[in-house]
């Protein structure tokens, strides 16, 4: 069983998912693709944005540019995070 933190958000007529990943994932394009594929079954047909935080808690987002630009301007504490469980 695996758990992950994520959120499903609807903003400006776009519904997208954000999933928190480890920083190393965002450093490697094959890790990014692997992560995105592994979360796709939970958010079918939705763009998936990957998010990692540095040691100071500063988020980095990876994914569709328009969504990333939107997220860069909001406080991550406003995101409605929840815990998902994979069996």
Secondary structure, 3 states (H helix, E strand, C coil): CEEEEEEEEEECCEEEEEEECCHHHHHCHHHHHHHHHHHHCCCCCCEEEEEEECCCCCEEEECCHHHHHHHHCCCHHHCCCEEEEEC
